Amino acid sequence: MSEHHDIDFIFREWPYQPGVISARLTHAHDGREVLQMRIEMGVLQMETAGRPDGETPHGMGTYLEWIQQQAAEQTEPLVLSDEQRFEIDREFLQYYHRRICCLALRQFDQAVADADHTLALMDFVATHSADQQWMFSHEQYRPFVYFHRIQAAAMATLERNGPEAAIEELDRGLAKLRQVFAALEAGEQFEDDELVGQLMELKESLRKEYQLGRTLAEQLSDAVAAEEYERAARLRDEIARRESKPKM
């Protein structure tokens, strides 16, 4: 008698919800923790560490590591082949799926790490791709990846160091995102961008929820802009004292 491999029972107990990122952490048969994402006609299962599909391309932790090694070992500049571009696209997609699942599950440190991996892939593609159209097909999503990274870093900071530190993390992220828009020659779109608006809303919601005014870093920026140098010096000293305190 043939063995049954249908997964109808998963579909029954975990319905698909359009427009919702449905993710969960569970355990595989060998006891390891895995991350699952419900999609319209099935389930994606990913590893929680290393490459999401669990593979080690050419014995390396990720395809990016391997292709970076290839580029470093060549005497001539590496030009990506069709096969190499295909493998890079695979890794882009895998890290995107895990990143959005980690955000949904509040696994913020992993979301930051996965965003950083994607940004490193983008940097490599921008340097080594002779196909400008293919390169831009990834580069156009750089602001979106930074948006996820800024969100995740801010929420991780909130959990570890509190709301004021989280707001300062958002400010640093927004400054970096402005640079990204400028590099993409879209600086004039920054203020009206939907992603920027969402990050600003997150910042103000933290202020409201925790009843915070201007952070020390923001007060310092205000003092410098107003040429209030004595006040700026006092604020720098206060920031230095706070940062010198041991973290709990």
C-alpha positions as MATLAB code, in Angstrom:
seq = 'MSEHHDIDFIFREWPYQPGVISARLTHAHDGREVLQMRIEMGVLQMETAGRPDGETPHGMGTYLEWIQQQAAEQTEPLVLSDEQRFEIDREFLQYYHRRICCLALRQFDQAVADADHTLALMDFVATHSADQQWMFSHEQYRPFVYFHRIQAAAMATLERNGPEAAIEELDRGLAKLRQVFAALEAGEQFEDDELVGQLMELKESLRKEYQLGRTLAEQLSDAVAAEEYERAARLRDEIARRESKPKM';
ca = [
       0.000    0.000    0.000;
       1.418    3.394   -1.003;
       2.344    5.945    1.656;
       0.238    9.104    1.803;
       2.020   12.450    1.615;
      -0.883   14.896    1.483;
      -0.840   17.948    3.764;
      -4.578   18.595    3.873;
      -4.487   18.475    7.674;
      -2.191   21.521    7.716;
      -4.551   23.465    5.498;
      -7.479   22.613    7.768;
      -5.833   23.631   11.026;
      -3.935   26.632    9.610;
      -6.129   28.474    7.064;
      -4.611   30.908    4.586;
      -5.504   34.567    5.224;
      -5.072   36.875    2.195;
      -3.057   39.982    2.978;
      -1.760   38.624    6.288;
       1.748   37.315    6.957;
       0.978   34.071    8.763;
       4.105   32.641   10.354;
       4.890   30.342   13.242;
       7.786   28.647   14.984;
       7.504   24.898   15.402;
       9.715   21.826   15.689;
      10.737   19.377   12.991;
      10.762   15.606   13.564;
      14.371   15.740   14.760;
      13.551   18.366   17.370;
      15.156   21.402   15.698;
      13.175   24.638   15.632;
      11.949   25.728   12.205;
       9.989   28.690   10.911;
       6.912   28.144    8.769;
       5.009   30.593    6.583;
       1.494   29.871    5.303;
       1.111   30.767    1.636;
      -1.916   30.491   -0.613;
      -1.386   26.918   -1.769;
       0.972   25.512    0.806;
       3.534   26.147    3.495;
       7.130   27.367    3.320;
       9.462   25.899    5.921;
      12.710   27.681    6.755;
      15.634   27.189    9.089;
      15.931   29.716   11.884;
      19.701   30.128   11.483;
      22.064   30.059    8.539;
      20.613   30.023    5.062;
      16.806   29.686    5.173;
      16.742   26.495    3.065;
      19.464   24.903    5.209;
      21.805   24.427    2.251;
      25.533   25.200    2.329;
      26.393   26.234   -1.254;
      29.820   24.868   -2.208;
      30.390   24.170    1.482;
      29.854   27.800    2.498;
      27.236   29.184    4.853;
      25.521   31.165    2.092;
      25.823   31.697   -1.636;
      26.934   35.265   -0.940;
      29.927   33.993    1.046;
      30.919   31.674   -1.787;
      30.556   34.251   -4.568;
      32.472   36.834   -2.519;
      35.293   34.303   -2.182;
      35.255   33.709   -5.940;
      35.497   37.430   -6.597;
      38.375   37.814   -4.131;
      40.365   34.934   -5.661;
      40.112   36.119   -9.276;
      42.761   38.350  -10.776;
      40.234   39.849  -13.206;
      36.963   41.493  -12.099;
      34.195   38.937  -11.655;
      31.300   39.270  -14.095;
      28.266   37.310  -12.957;
      27.052   34.483  -15.181;
      23.393   33.609  -15.764;
      23.713   30.689  -13.334;
      25.266   32.897  -10.678;
      22.527   35.508  -11.095;
      19.926   32.748  -10.706;
      21.510   31.559   -7.469;
      21.713   35.110   -6.142;
      18.013   35.599   -6.941;
      17.223   32.420   -4.984;
      19.046   33.748   -1.952;
      17.371   37.157   -2.216;
      13.951   35.505   -2.143;
      14.750   33.151    0.722;
      16.002   35.956    2.951;
      13.009   38.112    2.078;
      10.591   35.391    3.172;
      12.395   34.808    6.460;
      12.762   38.537    7.123;
       9.054   39.265    6.880;
       8.248   36.206    9.001;
      10.714   37.302   11.675;
       9.139   40.748   11.762;
       5.690   39.190   12.164;
       6.963   36.959   14.983;
       8.916   39.771   16.682;
      12.214   38.003   16.068;
      13.802   41.394   15.576;
      17.504   40.549   15.812;
      17.149   37.876   13.129;
      15.193   40.314   10.951;
      18.060   42.824   11.237;
      20.612   40.139   10.345;
      18.577   38.999    7.338;
      18.139   42.580    6.129;
      21.901   43.103    6.414;
      22.488   39.960    4.358;
      20.155   41.229    1.642;
      21.847   44.632    1.597;
      25.234   42.906    1.258;
      23.854   40.924   -1.678;
      22.671   44.174   -3.262;
      26.110   45.727   -2.781;
      27.745   42.727   -4.440;
      25.312   42.812   -7.362;
      25.865   46.546   -7.861;
      29.620   45.966   -8.040;
      29.751   42.846  -10.202;
      26.724   42.829  -12.491;
      27.174   43.821  -16.131;
      23.386   43.703  -16.554;
      22.168   47.089  -15.359;
      18.514   46.169  -15.715;
      18.925   43.085  -13.526;
      20.952   45.087  -11.016;
      18.250   47.742  -10.775;
      15.558   45.076  -10.365;
      17.136   44.527   -6.940;
      18.446   48.011   -6.217;
      14.970   49.533   -6.442;
      14.042   47.608   -3.288;
      16.924   48.963   -1.193;
      14.688   51.531    0.582;
      12.184   48.758    1.391;
      14.895   46.540    2.884;
      16.205   49.467    4.939;
      12.640   50.144    6.075;
      12.407   46.617    7.465;
      15.856   46.907    9.041;
      15.055   50.210   10.731;
      11.783   48.838   12.103;
      13.439   45.707   13.445;
      16.434   47.517   14.937;
      14.183   50.044   16.669;
      11.934   47.374   18.171;
      14.911   45.292   19.308;
      16.348   48.419   20.927;
      13.006   49.149   22.598;
      12.991   45.691   24.194;
      16.600   45.975   25.385;
      17.185   49.641   26.181;
      13.821   51.382   26.340;
      11.822   53.886   24.298;
      14.276   56.793   24.193;
      16.996   54.570   22.740;
      14.453   53.167   20.256;
      13.547   56.661   19.055;
      17.224   57.488   18.617;
      17.634   54.266   16.626;
      14.749   55.378   14.401;
      16.385   58.780   13.904;
      19.663   57.143   12.860;
      17.786   54.833   10.520;
      15.838   57.672    8.937;
      19.072   59.610    8.350;
      20.539   56.558    6.595;
      17.355   56.073    4.589;
      17.559   59.685    3.412;
      21.052   58.922    2.095;
      19.690   55.867    0.271;
      17.018   57.969   -1.433;
      19.652   60.505   -2.451;
      21.898   57.774   -3.900;
      18.941   56.542   -5.957;
      18.404   60.122   -7.163;
      15.037   60.187   -5.405;
      15.886   62.578   -2.594;
      12.946   64.852   -3.396;
      10.568   61.945   -2.742;
      11.845   61.250    0.770;
       9.502   63.457    2.793;
       6.373   62.151    1.039;
       7.379   58.488    0.889;
       4.926   56.043    2.485;
       7.676   54.006    4.173;
       9.209   57.131    5.692;
       5.764   58.122    6.899;
       5.305   54.773    8.634;
       8.636   55.128   10.439;
       7.711   58.645   11.545;
       4.376   57.333   12.817;
       6.183   54.621   14.768;
       8.437   57.231   16.348;
       5.528   59.436   17.382;
       3.550   56.469   18.670;
       6.484   55.599   20.949;
       6.577   59.179   22.218;
       2.864   59.065   22.970;
       2.814   55.610   24.524;
       5.784   56.308   26.813;
       5.049   60.039   27.303;
       8.428   61.151   25.983;
       9.496   64.551   24.768;
      12.633   65.269   22.751;
      15.393   62.736   23.355;
      18.828   63.858   24.498;
      20.199   63.295   20.998;
      17.388   65.376   19.494;
      17.935   68.131   22.074;
      21.629   68.127   21.176;
      20.801   68.446   17.487;
      18.444   71.334   18.284;
      21.102   73.082   20.399;
      23.761   72.771   17.677;
      21.333   74.072   15.044;
      20.523   77.043   17.286;
      24.261   77.613   17.999;
      23.655   77.128   21.733;
      27.080   75.663   22.290;
      27.133   75.651   26.095;
      23.827   73.770   26.168;
      25.162   71.422   23.498;
      28.247   70.708   25.633;
      26.092   69.891   28.672;
      23.951   67.571   26.583;
      27.035   65.817   25.188;
      28.273   65.265   28.734;
      24.884   63.870   29.776;
      24.802   61.529   26.774;
      28.352   60.361   27.525;
      27.438   59.661   31.171;
      24.385   57.697   30.118;
      26.319   55.645   27.574;
      29.075   54.889   30.080;
      26.627   53.226   32.468;
      26.837   49.400   32.350;
      23.988   47.791   30.417;
      21.756   45.472   32.397;
];
